[in-house]
Amino acid sequence: MSQHVNTANATIGQLKESVGKAIGNESFAAAGAEQRTAAELKQHDLDSTTRMEGLQNVALGEAQKVLGTLKGDDEMTARGHGNVAKGHLIGSAKETVGRAIGNTNLAASGAEQRTRGEAAQKVADAKTHASGIQNKATGEFQQKVGELTGDNSMRAKGAGKAALGDVQRNV
């Protein structure tokens, strides 16, 4: 069931409950309360599933970024960044939709998911920056050793590593 249907059913249930109480019809009020509660539970399940999918994307992305960086696999690292972004996007979308339809639970869970994703991204960026500093220093050292020993292969390797470090530091 979609979020809109759940919201509509919860609103209708709330109205029935209020009307039932206002006119003294306990069974009508109870049926409304039951409809509202059922819709809210379905929405909670939907929110939890969506939140879990977003968190799974962020976690998968973080793992891919780390593995890609360790293995020097730029494609895997890029997939990791994409999955983290997908997790952030889901959180932002949930927050926006929740606010638009007045569903504070959805808006709050979306904001929480988005914030977690942003924090995870900042940590990953800091790790990449730190790796960049290390790669830059290692590369410059290799270049100097290559120059001093006349080893052009070592000098080229050092230049490549220093260039990688520059890119990583600018993340």
HUFENDA-V695086 format. One record per residue. N is the residue number from 0. RES is the residue in one letter. OMEGA is omega as a letter, one per 30 degrees, with the letter a starting at -180 (none if undefined). D_LAST is the distance of its C-alpha to the last C-alpha in whole Angstrom. Layout:
<<N RES OMEGA D_LAST> <N RES OMEGA D_LAST>>
//
This chain:
<<0 M a 41> <1 S l 38> <2 Q a 37> <3 H l 39> <4 V l 42> <5 N l 42> <6 T l 41> <7 A a 44> <8 N l 46> <9 A l 45> <10 T l 46> <11 I l 50> <12 G l 50> <13 Q l 50> <14 L l 52> <15 K a 55> <16 E a 55> <17 S l 55> <18 V l 58> <19 G l 60> <20 K a 60> <21 A a 61> <22 I l 64> <23 G l 65> <24 N a 64> <25 E a 62> <26 S l 62> <27 F l 60> <28 A a 58> <29 A l 57> <30 A l 56> <31 G l 54> <32 A l 52> <33 E l 52> <34 Q l 50> <35 R a 48> <36 T l 47> <37 A l 47> <38 A l 44> <39 E l 42> <40 L l 42> <41 K l 41> <42 Q l 38> <43 H l 37> <44 D l 37> <45 L l 35> <46 D a 32> <47 S l 32> <48 T a 32> <49 T l 29> <50 R a 27> <51 M l 28> <52 E l 26> <53 G l 23> <54 L l 23> <55 Q l 23> <56 N l 21> <57 V a 18> <58 A l 20> <59 L l 20> <60 G l 16> <61 E l 15> <62 A l 18> <63 Q l 17> <64 K a 13> <65 V l 15> <66 L l 17> <67 G l 15> <68 T a 13> <69 L a 17> <70 K a 19> <71 G a 16> <72 D a 17> <73 D l 14> <74 E l 16> <75 M l 17> <76 T l 13> <77 A l 13> <78 R l 16> <79 G l 14> <80 H l 12> <81 G l 15> <82 N l 17> <83 V l 15> <84 A l 15> <85 K l 18> <86 G l 19> <87 H a 18> <88 L l 20> <89 I l 23> <90 G l 23> <91 S l 22> <92 A l 25> <93 K a 27> <94 E a 27> <95 T a 28> <96 V l 31> <97 G l 32> <98 R a 32> <99 A a 34> <100 I l 36> <101 G l 37> <102 N a 36> <103 T l 34> <104 N l 34> <105 L l 32> <106 A a 30> <107 A l 29> <108 S l 28> <109 G l 26> <110 A l 24> <111 E a 24> <112 Q l 22> <113 R a 20> <114 T l 19> <115 R l 19> <116 G l 17> <117 E l 14> <118 A l 15> <119 A l 14> <120 Q l 11> <121 K l 10> <122 V l 12> <123 A l 10> <124 D l 6> <125 A l 8> <126 K l 10> <127 T l 7> <128 H l 7> <129 A l 10> <130 S l 11> <131 G l 9> <132 I l 12> <133 Q a 14> <134 N l 14> <135 K a 14> <136 A l 17> <137 T l 19> <138 G l 18> <139 E l 20> <140 F l 22> <141 Q l 23> <142 Q a 23> <143 K l 26> <144 V l 28> <145 G l 28> <146 E a 29> <147 L a 32> <148 T a 33> <149 G a 33> <150 D a 31> <151 N l 29> <152 S l 28> <153 M a 26> <154 R l 25> <155 A l 23> <156 K l 22> <157 G l 20> <158 A l 19> <159 G a 17> <160 K l 16> <161 A l 15> <162 A l 13> <163 L l 11> <164 G l 10> <165 D l 9> <166 V a 7> <167 Q a 5> <168 R a 6> <169 N l 4> <170 V none 0>>
//
